[in-house]
Amino acid sequence: MNRFPTRVLILFSILLVACENDAFITNLDHTSLTTHEVSTTSFRFKTYQVPPTLGGVHSIYIGKKEEIDASQTLVEFESHEILRWANIVIDSGHFQFTLDTNYTGLVPEVSSITMGYFRRDSNYAELESNYSNVDWIVDDYPKLSSHFVTDSTGLTHLRFPVDSATVETLADTAEGSWLYVLESPETADYMLQFYASESPVYQPLFRTFLHSNSSDSDTSEAKDSVRVFTGRSDVTLFIPPDLSSGQFDSSFSYLGVATGLVTVFKPDLGVLAIPEEATIGRAKLSLPFDVENSSTVSLDSLYFQAYALEDSVLDWKWGEVLTADSYEHHTATFARSSSAAPVGSILKLDVTELLQSIISGRDDNGAEILNVGIKLKMINSATVFDFAAMRTDSSASGQPLLEVFYEVP
């Protein structure tokens, strides 16, 4: 065995590469390694809900879609303090949001969407603000009305006209910069999608029209000018339907973005009896999804990723609603799976490194694996409103399965 380590490892690597995605190596009779193939279908699952935090993406939304409320979106623009220059006279301006060309839904003929403005609070954070932590939004603030326009290229814009006095007010940042909030009425029957500040094209903008201030001694003609300020950050405050609303079936586990749905689970690693000195050659996690109870055009458009949890889950009750995600997970490469989409309603994840990180954690005598569990998240989807239902019990469509191929010296 000691004379041929390199040759054995090369042979082992070739066999792994030649192996199909849904099969494991079983014929290693000619190797001198001690190999094992084990599996388990014993799992514990828990679906919980957190406030969706969707800042820093390419789209913002306003309106309502089924039971998802997006009636408020916060927007921050570049500083427009420059408009206070003494040699500038403000004529007018408008804020503009461009409808995403992928949007195919209803566009109201008359806009009832408003945009308010107030001094920016220090608690605002594009990547952290959500409906549960924005109680700092003031109760009373000025609001601008809006209308839709379509330009010569066919793009549809939502515009909020502002007069010169309002522009001058917004240019005054002596007491702090401004934060803006798009708001739709309670009766909204649409969910409009606009390009966001993070979008590579058609970002929100504040366009101002002005001219130079000519003095009495200056006989030159005043020149018209345009100054444009683009969006700096924005976040839609999604309010999803509660897990107890009746829209979700507790016999399934769920994952979604705008719905704030996350699932944690724990496979029974004790029955696998993997020794501490084992090296995981390959580990595959197979999870079956239910098409009828999912809300998406196609399951194969959804991408998922698994992460090792930092601490054990003590309460496995389904349907917990949290104000913040208390189930922290590791983000290092060695503690997460590759990402993948379901094929034929079955999601197969390579959890080799993730499982290796888990089995390396042992109790004091090295006998028992400190299996704190795994978090599964949806990381990409065709729309933020998609959610997926995962089967967690034995059925004709399959059951959750963890397959592990490991070797010991």
VENJO-V461625 format. One line per field, one symbol per residue. phi: phi as a letter, one per 30 degrees, with the letter a starting at -180 (. if undefined). A space follows every 10 residues. Layout:
phi: ???
//
This chain:
phi: .ddbdddddd dddddddddd dcbcdbcbdc ccdccbbbab ccbcbbcbbb ddcbdicdbb bakbbhcccb dbbcbbcedc deddedcccd caaacbbcdd dddbddcddc dcdcbcbadd ddddbecbdb ddbcdddddb adbcdbacbc ddcjdcbccb dbddddeddd ddceckdcbc bdbcdddecb bdccdcdddd bhdebcccca bdcddddccd ddcdbbbcbc dcaaadcdcd ddecdjdccd dccbbacddi cbbcabdddd ddhdddddcd dabbccbdcc ddccbadadd cccbbcbddd bddcccddjd ccdaddcdbd cdedcbddca cdbiiccccd cedededddd dbddcidcdd ddjbccbdca adbdddbbcc dbbdaddjbe bccbcbbbd
//
